[in-house]
Amino acid sequence: MPPHPPGAVRLEAGADGLVLHLHGEVDAATVARWERDRPADGDVGQGAVVAVDASAAGFLNSAGVALLVRETEPHRRAGGRPELRRPSRGVLQVLRLTGVVGLFDVVTD
């Protein structure tokens, strides 16, 4: 049994654009798997990542923070403000401590 739950990242088409879903421990190994296996542009849907659903993420380290910033940057460059949906207290604390939380509209309901 692993010492902590493995993490996963997946991309889904949403009503307004792409949604990045985070699961478990989003650490360097999880990010490396995502970068290796990320769907090609257009395979999931068109457009930028407009939201991050963090409701199933229990942990986020600096590699995970960098992933969120990188994946949502095209939406910000186009004038949008990505949503961070239902982050856990721990994930939200990491984003606050790193100063990244201000890049997102945080939705807690």
C-alpha positions in Angstrom: 0.0 0.0 0.0 1.4 3.4 -0.9 2.1 5.9 1.9 -0.5 8.3 0.6 -3.2 8.2 -2.1 -1.9 8.5 -5.6 -2.9 11.7 -7.3 -4.5 12.2 -10.7 -5.3 15.0 -13.0 -7.9 14.8 -15.8 -9.3 17.3 -18.3 -13.0 17.4 -19.2 -15.1 19.7 -21.4 -17.4 21.9 -19.4 -20.3 24.2 -20.4 -18.0 27.3 -20.6 -14.7 25.6 -21.4 -12.3 23.0 -20.2 -12.2 21.9 -16.5 -9.1 20.5 -14.9 -10.0 17.9 -12.2 -7.5 17.2 -9.4 -7.7 14.0 -7.3 -5.7 12.8 -4.3 -2.1 14.0 -3.8 -1.1 16.4 -6.5 2.7 16.2 -6.2 5.7 16.1 -8.6 5.0 12.5 -9.6 1.3 13.3 -10.4 2.3 16.3 -12.4 5.0 14.3 -14.3 2.3 11.7 -15.2 0.0 14.5 -16.4 2.6 16.1 -18.5 3.5 12.8 -20.1 -0.2 11.7 -20.7 -2.0 15.1 -21.2 -4.5 14.9 -24.0 -3.5 16.8 -27.1 -5.2 20.1 -27.8 -8.6 19.5 -29.3 -8.8 15.9 -28.0 -11.1 16.8 -25.0 -12.6 20.0 -26.3 -11.7 23.4 -27.6 -10.7 26.4 -25.6 -8.7 27.2 -22.5 -9.0 25.7 -19.0 -11.6 28.0 -17.4 -11.9 26.1 -14.1 -10.1 23.8 -11.7 -12.2 21.4 -9.7 -10.1 20.7 -6.6 -12.9 19.0 -4.6 -11.2 15.6 -4.6 -7.6 16.9 -4.0 -6.3 16.4 -0.5 -2.8 17.8 -1.1 -1.0 20.1 -3.4 2.7 20.8 -3.5 4.8 23.4 -5.5 4.6 21.2 -8.6 0.8 21.1 -8.3 0.7 24.9 -7.8 2.8 25.4 -10.9 0.5 23.1 -12.9 -2.6 25.1 -11.9 -0.9 28.4 -12.9 0.4 27.0 -16.2 -2.8 25.3 -17.3 -5.0 28.3 -16.6 -2.7 31.0 -18.0 -4.2 31.0 -21.5 -7.6 31.9 -20.0 -6.1 34.7 -18.0 -4.2 36.0 -21.1 -7.5 36.1 -22.9 -9.0 38.3 -20.2 -10.7 35.6 -18.2 -10.4 34.7 -14.5 -10.4 30.9 -13.9 -12.5 29.4 -11.1 -11.1 27.2 -8.4 -14.0 25.0 -7.4 -14.4 23.5 -3.9 -10.8 23.4 -2.7 -10.1 21.6 0.6 -8.8 23.7 3.5 -5.3 22.4 2.9 -5.2 23.1 -0.8 -6.6 26.6 -0.2 -4.0 27.2 2.4 -1.1 26.3 0.1 -2.5 28.6 -2.6 -2.8 31.4 -0.1 0.7 30.9 1.3 2.2 30.9 -2.3 0.2 34.0 -3.3 -1.5 32.1 -6.1 -5.1 32.2 -4.8 -5.5 35.7 -6.1 -5.3 34.3 -9.7 -8.6 32.5 -9.2 -12.2 33.1 -8.3 -12.7 30.6 -5.4 -16.0 28.9 -5.4 -16.7 27.0 -2.2 -20.3 25.7 -2.7 
